[in-house]
Amino acid sequence: MLLATVLFTGCGDSAKAPAPPSPVAPKPLQQPITQSTATVAAEKTQPVYTYNPAGRRDPFTPLITFEEKKVKAGARPPLERHNISEFKLTGIVWGGFGYNAMLEGPDGKGYFVRVGTIIGMNRGIITKITKDAMVIEEKYKTFSGESQRKQTVIELRKKQEGTQ
C-alpha cells in the first residue's frame, strides 16, 4: 500500500508550469551522419587499388624450366667442345660401382666419364666401357637428311715395350 501512495503522489511539485522557451534563436540542426553517407565519403577519399602485372613474373610458373637450347661452342661443357677423335683414353677404373674411364682432352686436362656421359660436338653418348676400350654412339644426319648412328671405339693405350 505504501508503494501505491508513493507512485500516485509523485514529487508533489506538479503545479509548476513548464519553462518558457529561451529568447535566443536556435541554431540550425546539422544533418546527422549516417552509415551510408560515411561509406560514400570514405570511398571518395581512398583511391581504388588495381594490380598491374607488367614487369613481374607470374607467381604460378615454375622457377626452373627445362628447355633444349642451342648453345654456342664456348658455352658448351668441355667434353662437348671437341671431336671424339681428339680425346685419348688414358685409364679405366672399375669396382663395385662399375667401370669409369679417364680421358685426356686436347687441352691437356683429364676427365672422368661413365656410361651415359655426353661427349663430342655431335653429342655422342658413352654406351659401354670395358677393361680395355670405350664405345661411343653418335647420331648424325647425312647430306640427304637421313638420321644415322655411328659407333666409335676408343681403345686404351698400351705401354710401349721399350719404356718402363
KEKE-3310 file (N, C-alpha, C; in steps of 0.2 Angstrom, whole numbers, plus 5000, padded with zeros to 4 digits):
npx = (5004:5009:5018:5009:5004:5015:5018:5007:5007:5019:5031:5026:5027:5019:5012:5019:5022:5029:5045:5047:5051:5068:5074:5084:5089:5087:5100:5103:5100:5112:5115:5112:5125:5125:5127:5127:5131:5143:5151:5151:5158:5170:5174:5176:5187:5198:5209:5206:5212:5222:5229:5244:5252:5263:5280:5283:5285:5275:5268:5264:5271:5284:5300:5311:5314:5315:5323:5327:5340:5349:5366:5381:5397:5407:5400:5397:5399:5415:5418:5410:5415:5425:5430:5427:5437:5448:5450:5460:5460:5465:5465:5456:5445:5438:5426:5415:5405:5405:5412:5423:5430:5445:5449:5459:5459:5460:5465:5474:5469:5462:5448:5435:5424:5408:5396:5384:5387:5388:5397:5408:5406:5394:5386:5388:5385:5391:5391:5396:5409:5423:5436:5447:5443:5432:5415:5407:5392:5385:5373:5369:5366:5364:5370:5358:5348:5345:5344:5357:5366:5382:5395:5409:5424:5436:5451:5461:5477:5491:5506:5522:5534:5547:5548:5548)
npy = (4994:5006:5008:5011:5023:5031:5031:5037:5050:5056:5069:5080:5093:5096:5107:5116:5125:5121:5127:5143:5145:5149:5166:5166:5163:5147:5136:5131:5114:5101:5090:5074:5061:5047:5029:5026:5038:5040:5029:5032:5044:5039:5031:5040:5047:5037:5030:5018:5002:4994:4980:4979:4969:4971:4968:4960:4943:4928:4921:4908:4901:4889:4890:4884:4879:4867:4868:4864:4871:4879:4880:4891:4886:4890:4890:4878:4862:4856:4843:4843:4852:4847:4836:4818:4811:4818:4815:4806:4789:4786:4779:4766:4763:4752:4744:4741:4750:4749:4752:4766:4778:4787:4801:4810:4826:4837:4849:4845:4842:4831:4820:4812:4799:4791:4777:4784:4797:4812:4816:4825:4835:4831:4827:4814:4798:4789:4772:4760:4753:4744:4733:4737:4746:4759:4763:4774:4781:4790:4801:4807:4817:4814:4821:4820:4821:4811:4802:4794:4782:4781:4771:4773:4767:4769:4764:4758:4765:4756:4751:4755:4743:4746:4756:4759)
npz = (5000:5004:4993:4983:4986:4986:4972:4966:4972:4968:4966:4971:4967:4955:4951:4945:4930:4914:4909:4900:4882:4878:4873:4864:4847:4840:4834:4817:4814:4811:4798:4802:4802:4794:4791:4778:4771:4777:4772:4758:4758:4762:4752:4742:4746:4747:4736:4722:4722:4710:4701:4692:4682:4674:4670:4680:4686:4684:4697:4698:4689:4686:4694:4689:4673:4660:4645:4629:4622:4609:4610:4610:4605:4614:4626:4629:4638:4643:4638:4627:4618:4609:4595:4595:4591:4595:4609:4621:4628:4643:4655:4664:4677:4689:4699:4713:4709:4695:4679:4676:4665:4661:4652:4642:4636:4622:4627:4637:4649:4661:4662:4670:4665:4663:4659:4649:4649:4640:4626:4614:4599:4592:4601:4607:4615:4629:4628:4632:4643:4644:4651:4643:4633:4626:4621:4610:4605:4592:4585:4569:4555:4537:4522:4514:4523:4531:4546:4555:4564:4572:4578:4589:4593:4606:4611:4625:4628:4626:4635:4629:4623:4625:4634:4652)
capx = (5000:5014:5021:5004:5004:5021:5018:5002:5008:5025:5036:5022:5028:5016:5008:5023:5022:5035:5049:5046:5057:5073:5073:5090:5086:5090:5105:5100:5102:5116:5112:5116:5129:5123:5132:5128:5135:5150:5155:5152:5163:5177:5176:5178:5194:5203:5210:5204:5218:5222:5236:5247:5257:5269:5287:5283:5284:5269:5269:5262:5275:5289:5306:5316:5312:5320:5322:5333:5343:5356:5371:5387:5403:5411:5396:5396:5404:5422:5418:5406:5418:5430:5428:5428:5444:5453:5451:5464:5458:5472:5464:5450:5444:5432:5425:5408:5401:5405:5418:5424:5436:5448:5450:5463:5457:5465:5468:5478:5465:5459:5441:5432:5417:5405:5391:5378:5390:5388:5404:5409:5402:5388:5383:5388:5384:5396:5386:5399:5416:5426:5443:5452:5440:5426:5411:5403:5387:5383:5368:5371:5362:5368:5368:5351:5343:5343:5347:5361:5370:5389:5399:5416:5428:5442:5455:5466:5484:5496:5513:5526:5538:5554:5548:5546)
capy = (5000:5012:5009:5014:5030:5035:5032:5042:5057:5059:5073:5085:5100:5095:5113:5121:5125:5120:5133:5145:5144:5155:5171:5165:5159:5140:5135:5126:5107:5098:5084:5068:5057:5040:5024:5026:5044:5039:5025:5035:5049:5036:5028:5045:5049:5032:5028:5012:4999:4990:4977:4980:4964:4972:4968:4955:4936:4925:4918:4901:4897:4886:4894:4881:4877:4863:4869:4862:4877:4878:4884:4892:4882:4892:4889:4870:4859:4855:4837:4844:4857:4844:4830:4812:4808:4822:4813:4799:4785:4785:4774:4763:4761:4748:4742:4739:4754:4748:4755:4773:4779:4793:4804:4816:4831:4841:4855:4843:4841:4824:4820:4805:4798:4784:4776:4789:4804:4815:4818:4826:4840:4829:4825:4806:4795:4783:4767:4754:4754:4738:4734:4740:4750:4763:4763:4780:4781:4797:4802:4812:4817:4814:4827:4819:4822:4804:4801:4788:4781:4779:4769:4774:4763:4771:4759:4760:4765:4751:4754:4753:4738:4749:4761:4756)
capz = (5000:5004:4987:4979:4988:4983:4965:4964:4974:4965:4970:4975:4963:4949:4949:4941:4923:4911:4907:4893:4878:4878:4868:4859:4841:4840:4828:4813:4815:4806:4795:4805:4798:4794:4789:4770:4769:4779:4767:4752:4759:4763:4745:4738:4748:4746:4729:4721:4720:4704:4701:4686:4682:4669:4673:4686:4684:4686:4703:4697:4684:4690:4693:4685:4667:4656:4638:4625:4618:4605:4614:4606:4606:4620:4632:4630:4643:4640:4634:4621:4613:4604:4592:4599:4589:4599:4616:4622:4634:4647:4660:4666:4684:4690:4706:4715:4706:4688:4675:4674:4661:4662:4646:4641:4631:4618:4631:4641:4655:4662:4663:4672:4662:4664:4654:4649:4648:4633:4624:4607:4596:4590:4607:4607:4622:4630:4629:4635:4645:4646:4654:4638:4627:4627:4615:4610:4599:4589:4580:4564:4549:4531:4517:4511:4528:4534:4553:4556:4570:4571:4584:4589:4599:4608:4615:4630:4625:4629:4636:4623:4625:4626:4640:4658)
cpx = (5004:5017:5016:5004:5010:5021:5013:5003:5014:5029:5032:5023:5025:5012:5012:5022:5028:5038:5047:5052:5062:5072:5079:5087:5090:5095:5102:5104:5107:5113:5116:5119:5127:5128:5133:5132:5142:5154:5156:5157:5170:5179:5178:5185:5199:5203:5208:5211:5217:5229:5238:5253:5263:5276:5288:5282:5278:5271:5268:5266:5281:5296:5311:5312:5317:5318:5328:5335:5349:5361:5377:5392:5406:5406:5394:5401:5410:5422:5414:5410:5423:5427:5430:5435:5450:5455:5456:5461:5464:5471:5457:5450:5438:5432:5418:5403:5401:5412:5417:5430:5438:5451:5455:5461:5462:5468:5472:5475:5462:5452:5439:5425:5414:5400:5386:5381:5390:5395:5404:5404:5395:5384:5382:5387:5388:5391:5389:5406:5418:5433:5448:5449:5434:5422:5407:5398:5385:5378:5370:5366:5366:5366:5361:5346:5342:5347:5350:5364:5377:5392:5406:5419:5434:5445:5460:5473:5488:5503:5517:5531:5545:5554:5545:5543)
cpy = (5006:5013:5012:5021:5034:5036:5037:5049:5060:5063:5079:5092:5099:5101:5117:5120:5124:5127:5136:5145:5150:5159:5170:5161:5152:5140:5130:5119:5105:5092:5078:5064:5050:5035:5025:5032:5043:5034:5028:5040:5045:5033:5034:5047:5044:5030:5020:5008:4994:4987:4977:4975:4965:4972:4963:4948:4933:4921:4910:4897:4894:4890:4891:4878:4873:4864:4867:4868:4876:4883:4885:4887:4884:4891:4882:4868:4857:4848:4838:4849:4854:4838:4824:4810:4812:4819:4806:4796:4784:4780:4772:4761:4757:4746:4740:4744:4754:4751:4762:4773:4786:4795:4809:4820:4834:4847:4852:4841:4834:4825:4813:4805:4792:4783:4781:4796:4806:4818:4820:4832:4838:4826:4817:4804:4789:4777:4761:4756:4747:4739:4737:4744:4754:4764:4770:4779:4788:4796:4808:4812:4818:4820:4826:4820:4816:4804:4794:4788:4779:4777:4770:4771:4767:4766:4762:4760:4760:4754:4751:4748:4741:4753:4757:4761)
cpz = (5000:4997:4982:4980:4985:4976:4963:4966:4970:4969:4973:4971:4956:4947:4945:4934:4920:4909:4900:4889:4878:4872:4863:4853:4841:4834:4824:4814:4809:4804:4799:4800:4799:4791:4781:4768:4771:4774:4760:4752:4759:4756:4741:4740:4747:4739:4728:4719:4714:4703:4693:4686:4677:4673:4678:4683:4687:4692:4703:4692:4688:4689:4689:4679:4663:4649:4635:4621:4615:4608:4609:4609:4613:4626:4633:4635:4640:4636:4627:4616:4608:4601:4596:4597:4593:4606:4616:4628:4637:4653:4661:4673:4685:4697:4707:4711:4698:4685:4674:4670:4662:4655:4647:4635:4627:4622:4636:4648:4655:4664:4665:4669:4664:4659:4655:4648:4641:4632:4616:4605:4594:4595:4607:4614:4623:4632:4633:4637:4647:4649:4649:4633:4630:4621:4615:4604:4598:4584:4575:4558:4543:4527:4514:4517:4532:4541:4553:4562:4569:4578:4584:4595:4600:4613:4619:4627:4629:4630:4630:4626:4628:4632:4646:4662)
residu = (MET:LEU:LEU:ALA:THR:VAL:LEU:PHE:THR:GLY:CYS:GLY:ASP:SER:ALA:LYS:ALA:PRO:ALA:PRO:PRO:SER:PRO:VAL:ALA:PRO:LYS:PRO:LEU:GLN:GLN:PRO:ILE:THR:GLN:SER:THR:ALA:THR:VAL:ALA:ALA:GLU:LYS:THR:GLN:PRO:VAL:TYR:THR:TYR:ASN:PRO:ALA:GLY:ARG:ARG:ASP:PRO:PHE:THR:PRO:LEU:ILE:THR:PHE:GLU:GLU:LYS:LYS:VAL:LYS:ALA:GLY:ALA:ARG:PRO:PRO:LEU:GLU:ARG:HIS:ASN:ILE:SER:GLU:PHE:LYS:LEU:THR:GLY:ILE:VAL:TRP:GLY:GLY:PHE:GLY:TYR:ASN:ALA:MET:LEU:GLU:GLY:PRO:ASP:GLY:LYS:GLY:TYR:PHE:VAL:ARG:VAL:GLY:THR:ILE:ILE:GLY:MET:ASN:ARG:GLY:ILE:ILE:THR:LYS:ILE:THR:LYS:ASP:ALA:MET:VAL:ILE:GLU:GLU:LYS:TYR:LYS:THR:PHE:SER:GLY:GLU:SER:GLN:ARG:LYS:GLN:THR:VAL:ILE:GLU:LEU:ARG:LYS:LYS:GLN:GLU:GLY:THR:GLN)
# end
